[in-house]
Amino acid sequence: MGNLDPTEPGFASTGALGLVNVIKGVVIPLILCWRFRYLKTAALSMIPARLWIALAAYASVASIWSPFPIAALKLVGNMIGVLLTIIVLEKAARAGALNGRTLGLFITFSLALGVIQTYVFGGVLYGYDGPDEPARFSSFIFAQQYAAILVAFLAVILWHHEFTPTYRFLLGTGIVLALVLNGSRTWFIGAAVVVLVFCWMRFRRIAATVAFAVSSVALCALVFLNMTPARVDLVGDAPGRMVATVSAIFSGTDTAQRAGLRNLSFRFIIYDAVFQEMRTGTISEIFFGHGTSSGGALSLRLFPHVYSVDRLDANRTIHDEWLRALYEWGIAGLVLLVGAFVSLIVGLISHYHSARWRPPSAALLSFMPAFLAALSTENVLAGAGNALAFSLAMLIALLWAPIPFASRGLRSSEIL
């Protein structure tokens, strides 16, 4: 389900509920939780989960003064769905279902769906990146989400103990090529961080030399293909998004299609408006926010010729979840959001130092910088069943996967 997003671009979250997304993001996780009820869960007892529940409860209260109550209801449902997804995958990991074979098949099918959507269907919907721009490689989800799950897959194949060197090389090559063709700037950096963290933690182990070499070659290929000169394009007539962005920043001149700074300019206008609203807001707006999903009203005022009420997704207009939390939920909501992720990172570091089997926590730690960057550039909260939320949930769930038999008697210092 992580490779399927049935929401068409411009779907009006302000006036309707997407039935398929409700089923995918909330109903199916609830059914699976019931089916796996005999398996215990530890996720709900963790501090990050409790802060997340508190944030969802606060978002539901803030929907009372929201200009878009239906969109607010959808966002709260998505936040609940994210937690349900983590619980379901935790139970699956405890049962041994998230093994190397299952993960390998999931990665393979995800890459195959990307080929089908991009080259059979032409990528006209999910990979569309503007006129005269080559389609971005993606499955039946939007390109940024697909890039996120690719980076999560990269962390999995580097750290999961069940992948053989040959299988790791084949899957890693496919993931790297998919990332190159996808062109996400945020997740390109995220992939580099995942590989660098892996190299830093495992470089001293002779047994990981082959994996390190493969990762280094993959990263070099990714850098080379994304950073080729503007006149050299490997996927189309227009320069890649990474090339266009770097060129626009250093030269001050963008492409004719504004491929480099088009999205950045749009976002900076919204960010500046958020800060302006907070400077001129009332005390209650500063501390308690303007209401869940109220960012849609701000975008309507800023871009009346781009957005319309009947085609507005109010949960996907402020492309920064930290600023969105500050604007919609005020300081109170921002503290809860920051607290959830700070406690998650602190807990991960503690788990890494105390665990007998460290690779799962190392994989998640290597993924977190990219995920936190995505929170600063994308709308993550509005999608319980999307690939980005699934990526985080999958890596969190692997923390509870059974420890390999050969490692159960080892001390933590002997594992990594």
N, C-alpha and C positions, 0 to 999 in steps of 0.2 A: 504493500500500500504506500510505502515511502516513495515509490516511483510514479505515483498517479496523483495529479492535482486536477480535478474536474472543474475548478473555478475558472471561467473564462476571464480574460483581461477586462477590467472595468466592471466586474460584477458588483452590483450595488449592495454592499453589506449594510447600508443604512436602512434599507427597506425590506430585505428578504433574508431568509436563512437558507444556506445551501444544504439541502438534505443529504447529499452524498458525503459532503465534508463532515456533517454532524455524525453520520454513521461511521465514517472512517476515523474521525478524531476522538469520539466519545463512546459511541455505542459498542463498537467492536472491542476496544480496550476493556469496557465494563464486562462484556460477555467473557472475554478471556480471563479477566480477574476472577470471575465466578467459577470458570472451569478449572483454574489453578488454585482454588481456594484452600486446598489441602497443603499448599506450600507456604511457608512463612515468608514474611517480607520485613526487611529492616529499613527500607527507604523512608517509611513514614515516621520513624523514630529519630531520624537525623535532623540536625538543626537547619540545614538548607531547605529540606522539605517543609518543615514547620513554618519557616519564614515565607516560603512560596505560598503555602496555604493562607497565611496571614495577608499576603499581598493580593491573592485572588479574592479573599473576603473583602479587603479594602476596595478593590476595583469594583466589586459588586455594589458596595455602598456608594461609591463615587458615580455609579451609573444613574443614581437618583437625580443628580443635577447635570447629566449628560445631554447635549443637544441631539444625540443619536442613540436612543436607548436600545434599539435592536442590535446595532453594531457593538454596543457595550456588552450586551448579553452574549454575543458571539465571542468576544474577547475573553470574557470570564470563562466561558465554556472551553475555549482553547487552552487557557491556563490550567484548568482542571484536567483536560485531556493530556497535556504534557506530563503531568504527574502520574496519571493512569498508565501512560505508555512506559514510563520508567519502572513502575511496579510490575507490569506485565513482563517486560524484558528481564527484570531481575528474577522473577519466578522462572522464566525460561532458562536463564543462565544457571540457576540453582539446580534445575532438572537436567542440566547438561545438554540442552538443545542448541545453545549458541556455541557449537563446536566448530573446528576448522572446516569440516565438510559443509556444514550449513552456511557458514560465513562465506566460504569460497563460492558456493552456488549462488548466493545472493549477490556477490560482487560480479560474477560472470553474467548473470541475467541482467543486472543493472547496466553493465557495459553494452550488452546486446540490445537492450531497449533504447539506449542512446543512439546506437547505429541505426535502428529502425526509425526512430522519430526524426533524426537529423537527415538521413540520406534516403530513406524510403518515402517519408512524408514531407521531406524538404525543410523541416525545422521552421515552418511558417508561423507557428503559434508560440511554442515554448522556447525556441531558440532565436526568435526575431530580435534584432538589435538595431533596427532603424533602416531607412532606405539606403541602398547601395552598400550595405554592410553585409559581410558573410554571416550566415546563420551560426550561432553558437552551439556547440555540441551539448546536447541535453537529452534526457529521456522525457517522459510525459509529465515533467514538472518544470518550473521556471529555472533558467540557467544558473542563477546564483545558488539556489537550493541544491541543484545537482552537483555543483562544485563543492559544496559543503560535505555532501555524503561521500564524494570521491576522496576528500582529505581524511575523513574518518576511516574510509577503507584503507588508505595508505598507512595510517597509524595501526590499524588492525593487522595488516600483513607484515609490518615490520616487527610487531611485538608479540603476535600470537605464536605460541610454541608449536602448534600442530602443522604449520605450513612448511613443506620441504623447500630447500633452496631453489629447485627448479620451478615449483609451483609459485613461490614467492616472486621469482624473477618474471614469470609470464604475467601474473596478475599485476605486478608493479609496473611493468612496461605498458600494459593496457591502461592502467589508471593515469600514468604520466601523460600518455598521448591524449587521453580524454581531457585532462586538465589543460593541456596546451590548446586544444581545439575549443575548449569552453571559454577561455580568455578572461576568467574572473581575476581581477587585480587583488582583491582581499584574500581570496582563497589560494592564489598563487603564492602570496607571502606566507599564508598558513601552511601550505605544503612544505615550503622551505624550512619553516620553524620545526615542523614535525620531523623532517629528516635531520636537521641540525641537532635537535634534542636527542634523537636516537643515536646519532654518531657520538655525541658528547658522553652519553651514558654507557654506550657499549663498545667504544673504540678500543678499550684495553683488553677486551676478550678476544682471544685468538679464534674461538669458535664462531664469532660474528663477523669475521673478516669478509667473507663472501657477501653477506647481507649488506655490510657497510659499502663495499665496492659497488654493488648494484644500486644502492640508494644514491651514492655520489654521482654515478653515471646518469641516473634518472634526473637528478637535480640539475646537473650540467646541461642535459638535453632540454629541460624545461626552461632554463635561463636563456640558452642560445636561441631557441625557437621563439620565445616571447620578446627577446630584446634585439631581434634582427633590425637592421636599418630600415627606416620608413619606406624606402624604395624597394625593399625586398619583402614580399609577402608570400607566405607558404600556404595560405588557405583562401585567398581571394584577391580581388583587385585593390581593396583598401588595406592600409596598415593595421596590424593587430591593435587591440584595445590598450595593451600594455605599452606598445611602442608609441601610440598616439598620445597617451597620457604623459609619458616621460618627455616626449618632444614638446608638448604644449607647455609643460611646467618650466622647462629650461630655455625654450626659445620664445615663449609667449605667443606662439602661433599654433592654432589648432587646425585640424583637417577641415575640409569643406563640409563634411558631415558632422563636425564637432564630436568626433568619436572619443577624443581624449578628455575634455572637460565638460561635456554636455551634462552628465549626471552630477558632477561635482558642483557646477554652477547652480543647478537647480537646488541641490541640497543646502548650499551655503545660504541661499536666500531664505529657506525655511528655518535654518538654524538661527540666523540673525533675527528673524521675526519672533522666534520663541524667546530669545533673550530679551527682546524689546517688550514683549508681552509680560514677562516676569518682572521687568524693571518698573513697569507702569501698573502692575496688578495690585489688587487689594491684599490685605493681610491674609484673608481666608483663601484667596486664590494661590498665594505664594506657599502657604503651609498645607493646604488640602487640595489644590489643583482646580482645573477648570471642568473636570468631569471626564469619566472614561470615554474614550473615542472622540473627545472634543478637538483633537488635532485635525480632524476633517473640516471643521468649521474654519480653522485658521487657514488651511490650504485653499478653501473656497474663496476666502477674502484675498489671498495673495495671487491666485491664478484663476480668476473667474472665466477665462477663455480656455483653460485646460480642463478644469473639473466642472462637473454639474452634479446636482444633488441626486438625480436619477441614475448616474453612472459613477458614483463615488464609493470607494472602499475606505471608510473613515479610519480603519485600523492600519492602513498602509500608505500614509502620506508623510508623516514625520519619520524620515529614514535614519533614526537614531533612537534606540530604545531608552537610553539614559535621559536624553532631552525630552523624549515623549513622556517618560515617567514624571519628570519634573513638571512639565506643562499640564498633563492630565491629572496627576495625583499629588502634585506638590512635593514639598520636602519630605512629608511623611511617607509617600509612596516611593520616592527615590531611595530613602534610607532602607526600606524593606527590600527593594530590588538589589541594591548594592550589598546589603547584608547577606542575602541569599547566596550570591556568587562569591563573596569574600569568604564566608564560612565554608563553602564548597571547596575552594582552593586551599584554605588552611587545613581542612579535613583531609584532602588528598595528600598534601605534603606530610601530614602526620601518619597517614596510612602507608605512604611509601616508605617511611623510615621504620615503621613497626611491623610491616607485613612480612611473612615468610616467602611470599611469592609476589615480586614487585612489578613484573611487566604490565598487568592491567592498569595499575595506578600510573605507571610511567606513560602508557599510551594515552590515557585521559589527560594527564598533565601536558603532554606535547600538543594535544588538540585544543586545550583551553585558550592559548593566546589568540588563535584564529577565531575561535568562537566569541571571545570577548570583543575582538575587533569587529566581528559581524554585528554584534549588538550595537556598535557605534556607527554602522553604515547601512543596516538593513532592518526590516521589520520581522523579528524572530518570534515575538510572543503571539502573533496572530496566525497560528498554524499548528494545532496539536498533532496532526497527522502528517505534516510536511517533512521533507527530507532533513532539514536542518535540526528540527526537534528530535527526529528519530536518530540522527547521528549522535547527538549528545546522550540520549537515552541508552543507545546501544553500548557506548563506551562506559557509561556509568554502570550498566547492568553487568558488564564483564568483570567488574570488581568482585562479584559474588559467584563467578564461575568456579567449578571445582578445581582445586589445586592439583597440578600434575602429580601422579603417584610418586615419581622419582624425586620430587622436590619437597614432599611433606615433612621430611625429617631434617631439612636443612635450616640453618639460621639465615636471617635476612641478609647478613653480610655475604653469604655464599651464593645468593641467587643472582645478583647483578654486579 
